[in-house]
């Protein structure tokens, strides 16, 4: 089976000589195991999804950690966060020992890493494929097919039909990852919450509104959003604040890490249904945002992403903050350029002044470098 090299590999290899532990988190089936096995082919591999292996490790974790002198790949380590303390002792006593860990959930993992492996572990996040990792696929397919299929390796490499892949993905997530979380009394209501949230993708998150629609409390809605964020289903974009004296939005916007999953939750089954769907523009914006997020994680960029919106008036979809400078991006799903697309970019650039280094329009039509680009160029 074809292996598509991941951009994140460069950063992992760069950090490897300086850390005893490499931790790679990310959503289920984003390619973490394949990446680890390709980067470290001689390391012993263990998958803690296997309950029999977990029983063995629980019986004697010291033997499991200390017996082998070779490097370890331990998959889905969130199932046994208590292993972190044993790994800490091992690498403190044997600085040359190497552990490659993966986890598909932050529920307890990151707190444990922070407490036990601070200074010993390099942390990375692997998301589904970016445009730059699958250039031929992006170049040879229509944008509606790209959005409705999504970017998981199971679809791109194994060519699993999107409907089959995401049906199993959601079932696995609900039944395996969430069934033991007491905060969720009804998986049916949680599934409904995911669908309602999908209908609000690329919009500001309003817990009270969703609460009224589903029939659970607003605090519960916020808790459920937290679960989706820590398991790499959704992320939020915070508003950009300045001291310019304007009334600005203070509510984050919600996005999904993968547009294929987003389309599945919206009952969009193929690119033809997506073409004229009323939420196509929101899905297109979501697509662009995921490319910014993937770039940030893949290159370990020291930058922050925001959006800009005045309560009554202008908005900018993406504000990328790099040091003292801002880069502004407007996203339009149209294939036909309209000069009005750049109006807000010009207005906000004038408002923010010298802080702004660049303005760029991202849309689905012909490119007009340098400040107007096709989304495939992200």
C-alpha distance (Angstrom), angle and dihedral (degrees) to the residues before:
residue distance angle dihedral
X1 . . .
X2 3.78 . .
X3 3.79 116.7 .
X4 3.78 115.3 -147.2
X5 3.76 110.3 -155.2
X6 3.79 113.4 -124.3
X7 3.79 121.3 -133.6
X8 3.80 89.8 -136.8
X9 3.83 88.5 67.0
X10 3.81 90.7 80.9
X11 3.79 93.3 57.9
X12 3.81 92.9 45.3
X13 3.80 91.8 51.4
X14 3.81 90.0 47.0
X15 3.82 92.3 53.6
X16 3.80 97.3 38.9
X17 3.85 98.9 87.7
X18 3.79 92.2 52.7
X19 3.82 102.9 47.0
X20 3.77 133.2 56.5
X21 3.80 92.0 -153.4
X22 3.80 129.6 46.4
X23 3.81 113.6 -168.6
X24 3.80 118.7 -167.0
X25 3.78 116.9 -171.9
X26 3.79 129.9 178.4
X27 3.78 142.2 119.4
X28 3.77 122.4 -47.7
X29 3.81 114.3 -81.1
X30 3.80 94.6 12.2
X31 3.82 90.3 128.0
X32 3.81 102.8 -94.0
X33 3.81 95.4 136.0
X34 3.81 93.7 46.0
X35 3.80 90.8 48.6
X36 3.82 92.9 50.6
X37 3.79 94.7 46.7
X38 3.80 91.3 50.1
X39 3.80 94.9 46.7
X40 3.83 94.6 42.9
X41 3.82 106.4 27.0
X42 3.82 94.6 161.0
X43 3.79 96.2 53.4
X44 3.79 121.9 104.6
X45 3.79 111.4 -108.0
X46 3.81 126.2 -141.7
X47 3.80 127.5 174.9
X48 3.80 115.8 -156.8
X49 3.81 90.0 -163.3
X50 3.81 82.4 83.3
X51 3.83 106.8 90.4
X52 3.81 92.1 -158.5
X53 3.79 90.7 57.1
X54 3.80 90.6 47.4
X55 3.81 89.6 54.9
X56 3.80 90.9 51.3
X57 3.78 92.9 48.6
X58 3.81 92.7 46.8
X59 3.79 90.8 53.7
X60 3.80 92.4 58.0
X61 3.81 115.5 0.8
X62 3.80 92.4 166.8
X63 3.80 91.8 58.7
X64 3.80 91.1 46.8
X65 3.82 93.8 51.9
X66 3.79 100.5 36.9
X67 3.81 104.5 35.7
X68 3.78 99.7 74.2
X69 3.77 119.4 65.7
X70 3.79 91.6 -164.4
X71 3.77 128.6 86.1
X72 3.80 119.5 -81.9
X73 3.78 133.0 -139.6
X74 3.81 108.3 -162.9
X75 3.78 113.4 -173.2
X76 3.82 124.7 -154.3
X77 3.78 92.9 7.1
X78 3.82 91.1 172.7
X79 3.82 86.4 84.7
X80 3.81 89.4 69.8
X81 3.82 110.0 25.6
X82 3.82 88.5 162.9
X83 3.82 87.3 75.3
X84 3.80 89.2 74.5
X85 3.80 92.3 76.2
X86 3.82 91.5 53.0
X87 3.80 90.8 47.3
X88 3.81 89.5 50.6
X89 3.81 91.7 54.5
X90 3.80 91.1 45.7
X91 3.81 96.8 51.7
X92 3.81 92.0 42.3
X93 3.81 89.8 55.4
X94 3.82 94.1 37.3
X95 3.83 109.9 30.9
X96 3.81 91.9 -179.2
X97 3.81 93.6 60.9
X98 3.81 114.6 106.6
X99 3.80 130.3 -152.6
X100 3.79 124.4 -173.8
X101 3.81 109.1 -163.7
X102 3.78 130.6 -175.0
X103 3.79 131.0 -168.2
X104 3.79 133.5 178.6
X105 3.78 95.4 -161.7
X106 3.77 137.8 49.5
X107 3.83 93.8 -159.1
X108 3.81 94.4 116.9
X109 3.77 102.4 -16.1
X110 3.78 104.2 87.2
X111 3.79 94.8 47.3
X112 3.80 89.6 51.7
X113 3.79 92.3 47.7
X114 3.80 91.0 49.6
X115 3.79 92.0 51.1
X116 3.81 100.6 39.9
X117 3.78 107.7 26.4
X118 3.79 105.0 31.1
X119 3.79 108.2 149.7
X120 3.81 91.6 8.1
X121 3.81 100.0 73.2
X122 3.79 133.9 63.7
X123 3.81 111.3 -151.0
X124 3.80 125.8 -145.4
X125 3.80 136.8 171.9
X126 3.80 121.7 -145.4
X127 3.79 116.1 -163.4
X128 3.82 127.8 -178.5
X129 3.80 116.6 -72.7
X130 3.79 121.1 -53.3
X131 3.79 124.7 -142.8
X132 3.80 90.6 -102.8
X133 3.81 92.8 55.8
X134 3.81 94.9 53.8
X135 3.82 102.7 32.6
X136 3.81 96.3 152.6
X137 3.80 92.6 51.1
X138 3.81 91.5 49.0
X139 3.80 93.1 46.4
X140 3.81 95.1 47.8
X141 3.82 100.8 46.0
X142 3.78 135.7 65.1
X143 3.77 118.2 -104.8
X144 3.83 92.9 -117.1
X145 3.80 91.3 56.4
X146 3.81 90.1 46.4
X147 3.81 91.8 51.5
X148 3.81 96.1 44.6
X149 3.82 93.9 45.5
X150 3.79 95.7 46.7
X151 3.79 125.7 -159.6
X152 3.80 109.4 -80.0
X153 3.82 115.5 131.7
X154 3.81 90.0 -125.6
X155 3.80 88.4 66.4
X156 3.82 100.8 34.2
X157 3.82 98.9 40.7
X158 3.81 105.3 21.9
X159 3.82 92.1 34.2
X160 3.79 93.2 -136.6
X161 3.83 108.7 173.4
X162 3.80 108.6 -101.1
X163 3.81 94.4 -126.3
X164 3.81 91.6 55.1
X165 3.80 94.1 42.6
X166 3.80 97.5 50.4
X167 3.80 94.8 41.0
X168 3.80 89.2 57.8
X169 3.79 92.1 39.4
X170 3.80 93.8 56.5
X171 3.81 92.6 43.6
X172 3.80 91.1 50.2
X173 3.80 92.1 47.9
X174 3.79 94.0 48.8
X175 3.78 98.0 40.2
X176 3.80 100.7 37.9
X177 3.80 107.4 27.5
X178 3.79 101.4 34.5
X179 3.80 107.0 29.4
X180 3.81 93.4 90.2
X181 3.80 96.2 46.3
X182 3.79 108.0 105.1
X183 3.80 93.0 -156.0
X184 3.81 88.9 73.8
X185 3.78 111.1 67.2
X186 3.81 95.1 166.6
X187 3.79 122.7 37.4
X188 3.81 88.6 -170.0
X189 3.80 90.6 60.4
X190 3.78 90.4 45.7
X191 3.80 90.5 52.0
X192 3.81 88.5 51.1
X193 3.81 88.7 49.8
X194 3.81 90.3 54.9
X195 3.81 90.7 52.1
X196 3.79 93.3 47.6
X197 3.79 90.5 47.8
X198 3.81 89.4 50.7
X199 3.80 89.1 56.3
X200 3.80 87.3 58.0
X201 3.81 97.8 47.7
X202 3.81 113.3 141.5
X203 3.81 88.8 18.9
X204 3.78 132.9 102.7
X205 3.79 113.7 -82.8
X206 3.80 113.9 -113.1
X207 3.80 111.9 -178.3
X208 3.82 93.8 -175.5
X209 3.79 93.1 54.8
X210 3.80 93.2 48.9
X211 3.79 89.9 44.5
X212 3.81 91.1 57.0
X213 3.80 91.9 48.1
X214 3.80 96.4 49.1
X215 3.78 100.8 32.5
X216 3.81 101.4 -122.0
X217 3.79 128.6 109.5
X218 3.79 123.3 -83.0
X219 3.85 91.8 -119.2
X220 3.81 88.1 55.0
X221 3.80 90.2 51.2
X222 3.80 90.1 52.2
X223 3.81 90.8 48.3
X224 3.79 90.7 50.3
X225 3.80 90.9 50.1
X226 3.79 87.6 53.4
X227 3.79 89.9 55.5
X228 3.79 91.6 51.3
X229 3.79 90.8 49.4
X230 3.81 95.4 49.1
X231 3.80 91.6 49.1
X232 3.82 92.5 49.8
X233 3.79 97.9 -112.1
X234 3.81 96.5 116.5
X235 3.79 140.3 10.8
X236 3.78 133.7 -167.5
X237 3.79 131.7 -132.9
X238 3.76 116.3 -145.2
X239 3.83 122.8 -141.1
X240 3.78 119.0 -105.2
X241 3.79 113.3 -114.3
X242 3.77 125.9 -155.9
X243 3.77 134.5 167.0
X244 3.80 92.3 -116.8
X245 3.78 92.8 121.1
X246 3.81 97.1 -115.0
X247 3.78 128.7 132.5
X248 3.78 100.8 -110.6
X249 3.79 132.7 -177.0
X250 3.80 112.8 -95.9
X251 3.81 97.0 -172.8
X252 3.84 121.8 98.4
X253 3.79 122.4 -123.0
X254 3.80 121.2 -125.4
X255 3.80 126.3 -130.3
X256 3.81 137.4 171.6
X257 3.80 121.0 -126.2
X258 3.80 90.6 -133.3
X259 3.80 128.6 36.7
X260 3.80 92.4 -156.4
X261 3.80 90.1 62.2
X262 3.80 89.3 43.2
X263 3.82 91.1 53.9
X264 3.79 91.3 47.0
X265 3.81 91.6 53.7
X266 3.81 88.7 49.4
X267 3.84 90.6 52.6
X268 3.81 91.4 -114.9
X269 3.80 103.7 148.5
X270 3.81 105.0 178.8
X271 3.83 142.7 5.7
X272 3.80 92.3 -94.3
X273 3.81 90.9 60.7
X274 3.79 89.6 46.3
X275 3.82 96.0 52.2
X276 3.79 95.3 74.5
X277 3.79 99.6 22.2
X278 3.83 113.9 132.5
X279 3.81 90.1 -128.7
X280 3.80 96.2 50.4
X281 3.81 91.6 107.0
X282 3.81 91.4 52.7
X283 3.81 91.0 48.4
X284 3.80 90.4 48.9
X285 3.81 90.1 52.1
X286 3.80 89.2 48.0
X287 3.81 88.9 52.0
X288 3.80 91.8 55.0
X289 3.80 92.7 46.5
X290 3.80 91.9 54.0
X291 3.80 89.7 56.0
X292 3.81 90.5 55.0
X293 3.81 90.6 48.5
X294 3.82 92.9 47.8
X295 3.79 91.2 49.3
X296 3.79 89.7 51.5
X297 3.82 93.5 50.6
X298 3.81 97.2 38.3
X299 3.78 93.8 52.9
X300 3.82 97.0 30.8
X301 3.79 88.0 -124.5
X302 3.77 118.1 -166.4
X303 3.78 93.7 -137.6
X304 3.79 137.8 109.4
X305 3.80 129.8 -136.8
X306 3.80 125.4 -146.3
X307 3.78 140.5 154.8
X308 3.79 126.9 -129.0
X309 3.80 122.8 -139.2
X310 3.76 132.8 159.9
X311 3.79 114.1 -148.7
X312 3.78 90.0 -118.9
X313 3.73 112.4 22.3
X314 3.74 141.9 -0.6
X315 3.77 129.7 37.9
X316 3.79 140.6 179.2
X317 3.80 119.9 -153.4
X318 3.82 98.6 -144.3
X319 3.78 131.8 20.7
X320 3.79 110.4 -175.1
X321 3.78 111.9 -161.8
X322 3.80 116.9 -157.2
X323 3.78 112.4 173.0
X324 3.81 107.7 -57.3
X325 3.80 93.8 -17.9
X326 3.80 133.7 86.2
X327 3.80 129.9 -152.1
X328 3.81 114.8 -161.6
X329 3.82 125.3 -152.1
X330 3.79 130.3 -172.7
X331 3.83 118.0 -164.7
X332 3.81 123.8 -152.2
X333 3.81 125.7 173.3
X334 3.80 94.3 -152.7
X335 3.81 122.5 114.4
X336 3.81 90.6 -150.8
X337 3.78 121.2 72.5
X338 3.79 118.5 -126.3
X339 3.79 120.3 -174.0
X340 3.80 89.3 -136.1
X341 3.83 87.8 68.9
X342 3.81 89.6 77.0
X343 3.82 97.7 44.0
X344 3.81 96.2 96.1
X345 3.79 91.3 45.3
X346 3.79 90.5 56.4
X347 3.81 94.1 43.2
X348 3.81 95.2 49.1
X349 3.79 91.6 43.5
X350 3.80 89.0 56.1
X351 3.80 90.1 46.3
X352 3.80 95.9 50.3
X353 3.79 94.6 38.9
X354 3.79 121.7 -173.9
X355 3.81 93.0 5.4
X356 3.81 89.2 77.9
X357 3.81 115.2 85.0
X358 3.79 98.3 174.8
X359 3.80 145.2 -2.3
X360 3.82 123.1 -150.3
X361 3.78 134.7 -176.7
X362 3.82 115.0 -148.9
X363 3.79 115.8 -162.9
X364 3.82 142.8 142.0
X365 3.79 98.8 -101.2
X366 3.77 139.2 78.8
X367 3.79 116.0 -40.2
X368 3.80 120.7 -113.3
X369 3.83 103.6 -173.3
X370 2.87 139.5 -118.5
X371 3.80 104.0 22.6
X372 3.83 101.5 17.4
X373 3.82 118.1 57.7
X374 3.77 140.8 170.6
X375 3.80 113.5 -111.5
X376 3.83 90.2 -117.1
X377 3.79 88.3 68.0
X378 3.79 93.0 66.1
